[in-house]
Amino acid sequence: MSSKKKNILNVIFLMLVFGLTIYGIFHGQDLGQVLSYIKKCDVRYWLVAIVFVIFFVESESVIIYYMMRNVGQKVNFLHCILYSFVGFFFSCITPSATGGQPAQIYYMKKDKISIPMATVILMIVTITYKLVLVFLGVGVMLFQPREIMQYLRPVIGWCYLGTFLNVVCVGFMLLLVFHPTLAKRILFWGLDILGKLKFVKRKEYYSEKLKRSMEQYQEVAGFFQTHKRVVFNVVVITILQRVFLFFVTWLVYRSFGLNSVGPGTIVILQGMISVAVDMLPLPGGMGISETLFLKMFAPIFGTICLPGMVVSRGLSYYTELILSAILTVVAQLTIGRRKDCEK
């Protein structure tokens, strides 16, 4: 299937999920009352929230630029910003955020950055990005702090599922990095089984793809071993990056004039929503994120939980989507264009 057809299908799927989400949330609700609550908000908190969303996206730009410079790759920081917005745009519109990295690699290639190097850098970004969610999910599930668990009980099953899926994903990625021989055996064993069951017809083609993937993970392993301090710094930046986005919900909470719950509790709860939905095959966790918010934050927002969810998702997801779409157009118009004209 061509990339154009995939993009069209992704957009159709996005619009379908969006439509179902809007219907499921607002069906039977008094929209006039929801809007009246929203109009009373202090928009100054929203402006700060938008800045935090921008910081969230640009934190990845800092990570990419930082790692590129550490491996001796000259790169334009403004282009790194565009790579990040491109990645988040395609992650927002594709199931399980699968379209983000291929799009970033495409634009990095236009900047004459080698595909293997771009792939290694973005793999490390992905591992650390998900690793932060694993730390949060496992920490909450193990220690079960009372002030957090009282709000998680209505959605505890989703939290356990999300934590499990993230642990499996990150664990397997780290296995590929640090134990490539064992991982190779597991992958080729699985491919043989799928071939015998007739689920895979072009076995040689997929075997070659697996070999190339394993080579890339070996390069990631080399980076981890020779740039330990760099990886540690990337993890720290990623933690701050996640906090920027999770903090948006507390800013929304304060914009409604509420202050009975501290920022730490709200940030962790919003983080647990990300843990629960991150691995689900929905663009941006659309639908399930809104549902979990309404169940989890009902005791905190009270009667204005629905308006709170609308503003929170509008700022943290839809603002990110719109800004990323605009900057993706900018990337298309600028990256590689001058070099093409010169040719």
N, C-alpha and C positions, 0 to 999 in steps of 0.2 A: 504494500500500500504506500502511495506517495505521501510526502510530508504535507502537501496541500490538503489531501483528503483527510489525513489524520487531524490537521488543525481544524478543518471544517467539522469533523465529528466531535472533536473536543469542545468546540464552541456550542454545538447543538446539545451535547451532553450537559455542559455548564448551564445553558439556558433552561433546560428541562429540570435540572436539580434546583436551580434558582426559583423557577416557577412553583415547583412542588413545595419548596421551603416557605415561600411567601404565603402560599395557600394554607399550609399546615399551621403556621404561626398566627396568622391574622384572621383565619376563618372564625367567625362568630365574635370577634373582638370589636370594641368600640374604637375605631380609628381616630375619631375626633378627640376622644379623651386622651388617647396615647399622644397625639400631637400637642394637646394642651399642656401635658406634663413636660414634653420636650422643649416647648417654647419658654418655659420658666427656668431652664437651666442657665448656669453661668458659663457662657461660651469661652471665657478666658481659659478654663480648664481644657476645653476642646482644642484650643490653639496649642497649648503645651502638649497635649496628646498627639497632635499631628507631628509636632517636632520630634516626639519620641518614636513615632512610626518611621520617620525619615532616618533617625539615628539607628533604628533597628536594621533597616536595609543597608545603610552605609557602613555599619559595623562589619558586614561581610566584605565590603569594598576594602576596608582597612586590612582585614585578614588576607585577602587575595594579594593586595599590594605588598604587604609585609612578607608573605611567603615567597612571592615572585622575586623580590629584591634579595632575599636570603639565598636563593639558588642562582643568583647572578643574572636573572632575566630582567632586562629593561622594559618597563611598562609605564604607561601614562595613567596617573591616579584618576583623572577624570574618566578615562575609559573603564577603569576598575569599578567606578560608581555605576556606569552604564551596564557593565557585566552583571552587577548585583541586581539592578532593577529588571533587566531582561530575565534573569534567573527566577526572581520572585513572581514576575508576571506569568511566565509559563508554568511555574509551580502552582500558581493560584487557579489556573484554568485546566489543569490536567489531573486525572485521578492519581492519588498518592504522590503528587508533586513530581511525576516521572519526567516531565518535559523541561524542567528547569536547567539541568546540567547540559543536556545536548545542545540547547539553545546558547548557553554560555560558551561552550566549546566552539560553536560555529562562529561567534563573534570574536573569540580569542584567536581563532585561526585566521580571520581576516586581518588581525593585527600582527600576523606573522609569529604567533606563539605556537610552538609545536603541540600537536594533539596529545602526545604522551605526557608532556609536562603539564598541560592544562588539565588532563584527566587526573593525574596524581594530585595536583593541588586541590581540585574540586572534590576528590574522594576524601581527602583529609578534612575539608570543610564539612562534608556530609557526616563523617564519622564523629567529629567533635560536636556538630550540631545536634545529632541524635543522642550523643553520650550525655549531654546536659539533661535531656529529658529522662534518660535512664537513671541518672543520679537522683533527680527529683522524685520520679515515680517509685523507685526502690526505697528511697529514704522514707517517703510518706507511708508506703505500704508496710515497711518493717517496724517503724517506730510508732505509727498511728497516733500522732498528737491529738489530744481530745478536741482542741479548738478547731482543728481541721476536719477530723473525721465526722463531727456532727453535721457538717454540711455535705460531706461526700456520701453519706449513707444511701440517699436515693439513687445514686449513680455508681455505687461501689463496683458493680459488675463490669461496667465500662472501664473503670480505672484499672482494675486487675487485668482485663483483656489488653488494654493499651500498654500497660507496663510490661506484660509478658511479650507482646509482639515487638516492642522496642528492644527489650533485652535480647530476644532471639536475633533480631536484625543486626544490632550492634555487635553481639557476640560472634555472629557468623562473619561479619566484616573484619573483626579483629582476628578471627581464626584465619581468614584469607591473608591477612597482613603478616601475622607472626608465625603461623604454621602452614605455609603454602603447600607443603608436600601432603599433609593430611587433608587439607581442604581440596587439593587436586584429586586425591583418591575418592573423596566423598562425591564431588561433582561429577566425575567421570563414571562412578558407580551408578549415580542417579540417572545419568544420560543413557547408560546401557540398559537400565530397567525400562526407561521410557521408550527406547528403541525397540526392545523386545515386546512391549505392550502396544506397539504401533502408534504411539502418541507422537513420536518424532520420526519423520520420514527421511529428512536429509541429515543423517547422523554425522557424516564427515564434515559438513558445513558447520554444524554446531560445535563439533569437537575443535575445529580450528578457532572459532570464536572464543571458546573456553580457554584455549591455550593463550590467546592474545590477552584475555582478561587477567589470567594468572600472572602474565609478565608485568602487567600494569600494577597489580597488587604487590608484586615483589619490589617494584620501584617505590611504592608507598612504604613498604617495610624498611627499605633503605633510608628513606627520608626520616621516618620515626627514629631510627637508630642513630643517625648522624646529626639530627636537628632536635634533640630532646627539649632543649630550652625553648626553641621556637614553637614546638607543639604545645608545651605547657602554657606559653603566652597566648596561643590561639585559643586554648580551652578557657582561659580567664576572660579573653575578649568575648568569646561566645556566651559565657555566663552573663556578662553585662548586656550583650545583645538581646538575650532572651528576657532579661529583667525589663529592658526598655519597653518591649511589647506587652508583657504581662502587667506593667504598671499603668497602662492605658485604662484598664478597667477601674483601678482605684481613682484615677482622675475623673472618669465618668461618674463614679459613685459620689465624689465630692461636688461635681457640677450640679447634682440634684439637691445639694444642701445636706447630705447625710454624712455623719462622722462617727458613728458608734462602733465601727469595726476598723481596726488598724490596717495600714497598707500591707504589712507582712502577710496577714491572713488572706487578703484578697489577691495578692500577687501569687501566692502558692496555689490557691484555688483555680485561678485562671491558668496557671501552669499545668495543673492536673487535667484541665480540659484539653490542653495541647497534647499531653501524654495519652489521653484516651482516644483522640481522633487522628493523631499523626500518621498512623499506619493504615487507616481505613481508605478504601479506594473511592474517595469522594474529593472533588476539587475544593481545596481550602477547607476541608472538613465541613462543607456546607450542609445544612440541615441538622446534622447530629450536634454540631457545636452550639447552635441556637437552642436545641432541645436541652442539652446538658446545662447550659447557662441558666435557663429558666428553672430547672429543678434544683440546681446547686445554690444559686444566689437568691432564691425566693425568700428565705428567712432574713437575708441581709438587705435586699432592696424593698421587701414588703410588697405593697400594692403597686409600686412603680417598677416592678421587675421587668415587665415587657418593654416599657420605654427605655429602661436601662440597658437591656439587651440590644435594642435597636441602635442606640447610640454607640454602645461598646463595639458591636460588630461593624457598624458603619465606619468607625474610626480605625479599628485595628485591622480589618480585612478589606473592606470596600475602598477605603481611602488608599490603602497599599496597592490594591488592584488598579485603581484609576491612575495613580502616580506612576506605577510600573508600566502601564500601557503607554502613557505619554512618553516616558523615557525610552521605552522600547522602540518607538517611532524615531526618536532622536538618534538612537544607536544605529538604526537601519539607514538613516540619512547621513550619518557622519563617519562611523567606523569603516575604515577601508576605502572610503569614497575618494579621498585625495590621491591615494596610491593608484586607484583605478583610473582616475583622470590623467595622472602622469603617464600611465601606460598607453 
